[in-house]
Amino acid sequence: MNTKEKSRTHLNQKEIVDLMSLFSKIKLDLSDDSFPTRTNRLEAVENMAKVLEIHGWTVIRDPLISEEPSKSVREGQ
């Protein structure tokens, strides 16, 4: 166990910038007049996983799930 990471209670500046970017991407991928596409939903989940990792969580990704570029990737965010 990495005690240094587990005992931290504050985010550094890079983590704050990364989180703001991830939150924007998550909102964009889930914003749609209709139900968001599978690709956009998977991209949002991937970005949510990154948010969890910044907060010290361990995330297991399924390598069998393939995805096309999401809305946030297509729009360059």
C-alpha positions in Angstrom: 0.0 0.0 0.0 1.3 3.4 -1.0 0.8 5.3 2.3 1.7 8.7 0.7 -1.2 8.5 -1.8 -3.7 6.9 0.6 -3.1 9.6 3.3 -3.5 12.6 1.0 -6.6 14.7 1.5 -6.0 17.5 -0.9 -5.6 17.6 -4.7 -2.6 19.2 -6.4 -3.0 21.7 -9.2 -2.4 19.1 -12.0 -5.1 16.9 -10.5 -7.6 19.8 -10.3 -6.9 20.7 -14.0 -7.3 17.1 -15.0 -10.5 16.7 -13.1 -12.0 19.9 -14.7 -11.2 18.5 -18.1 -12.6 15.1 -17.3 -15.8 16.6 -15.9 -16.3 18.6 -19.1 -15.7 15.5 -21.2 -18.1 13.4 -19.2 -20.8 16.1 -19.5 -20.2 16.4 -23.3 -20.4 12.7 -23.8 -23.7 12.4 -21.9 -25.3 15.5 -23.4 -27.6 14.6 -26.2 -31.2 15.4 -27.2 -31.8 11.7 -27.3 -30.2 8.8 -25.4 -26.4 9.0 -25.7 -24.8 6.4 -28.0 -23.0 3.4 -26.6 -19.6 4.9 -27.7 -20.3 8.1 -25.9 -21.5 6.2 -22.8 -18.3 4.1 -22.8 -16.1 7.2 -23.2 -17.9 8.8 -20.3 -17.4 5.7 -18.1 -13.7 5.7 -19.1 -13.4 9.3 -18.0 -15.3 8.5 -14.8 -12.7 5.8 -14.1 -9.9 8.3 -14.5 -11.7 10.5 -12.0 -11.7 7.6 -9.5 -8.0 6.9 -10.2 -7.1 10.5 -9.4 -8.9 9.9 -6.0 -6.8 6.8 -5.4 -9.2 4.1 -6.5 -8.1 1.1 -8.5 -10.0 0.5 -11.7 -10.2 -2.7 -13.8 -10.8 -2.1 -17.5 -12.3 -4.8 -19.8 -10.0 -5.1 -22.8 -12.7 -6.8 -24.8 -14.9 -3.6 -25.1 -14.0 -1.7 -28.2 -15.3 1.7 -29.0 -15.5 4.2 -31.8 -14.4 7.8 -31.2 -16.8 9.5 -28.7 -18.3 13.0 -29.0 -15.7 14.5 -26.8 -12.9 12.8 -28.8 -14.4 13.9 -32.1 -14.7 17.5 -30.8 -11.1 17.5 -29.6 -11.7 17.9 -25.9 
